[in-house]
Amino acid sequence: MKSAAEYLEAPVFYLTYPTGEEAENVPVVAYDEAVRAIEAALADAAEYKYLLMRALRRQVAPSVETAPAAEATLRPLFPTDDAQELAA
């Protein structure tokens, strides 16, 4: 997997003040080069995602579908009107 800097093939300049001093060491790249680098990174990410999902599918053994447990009960998160009347 590439680092972010490896996607940039264009020269990287550092922002400078009119006096010639570097301004907080901020790298500057042309907009078109930045867009191209982002598109390349997204294309690689899609490929890595495909490869990862394929590897996960091969690792997971087919499982038997399980039904929900019969003894599981559903309880409301908030009291209903009937429950409030009973508590009062």
Number of C-alpha atoms within 10 A of each C-alpha: 8 8 8 10 9 10 16 18 11 12 11 14 12 15 16 15 10 8 6 8 11 13 12 10 11 12 13 13 15 11 9 10 16 16 12 14 19 15 13 13 19 12 12 14 13 11 12 13 12 12 12 12 12 11 11 11 11 10 9 8 8 8 6 6 6 6 6 7 7 6 6 7 6 6 7 6 6 8 11 9 8 8 10 10 9 7 7 5
